[in-house]
């Protein structure tokens, strides 16, 4: 995998990650530790909820998106260093969903005080096997020039 520096990036550039298949057991394990709500832990309770079935925690979905980005979906040489952003979960992630992340560079703003870096706006959309978005991250990242 080629690692990219600031001078390798341009607005409109797109990237695609590998895939991850979400399993019911991992949904429940994550929820038990980090988001212990019934619709993430129990199929019967989930069926009676707004989700009408077992749904992954949004934070679990976002964590998988991060893993997919770090392992090749957004191959930045100095890592994915976030300054902030917004997150949305347009639909639930379900057991059996095959997930990938499509990312697009939106804008690049050079730093006035640090000429070796810039702030890069990126939209990362995690899609399921039906190409339906399950998580959308709009982030600002610090990206560095080649040393």
Secondary structure, 3 states (H helix, E strand, C coil): CCCECHHHCCCCCEEECCCEECCHHHHHHHHHHHCCCHHHHCHHHHHCCCCCCCCCCHHHHHHHHHHHHHHHHCCECCCCEEEEEEEECCCCCCCCCEEEEEEEEEEEEECCCCCCEEEEEEEEEEECCCCCEEEEEEEEEEEECCC
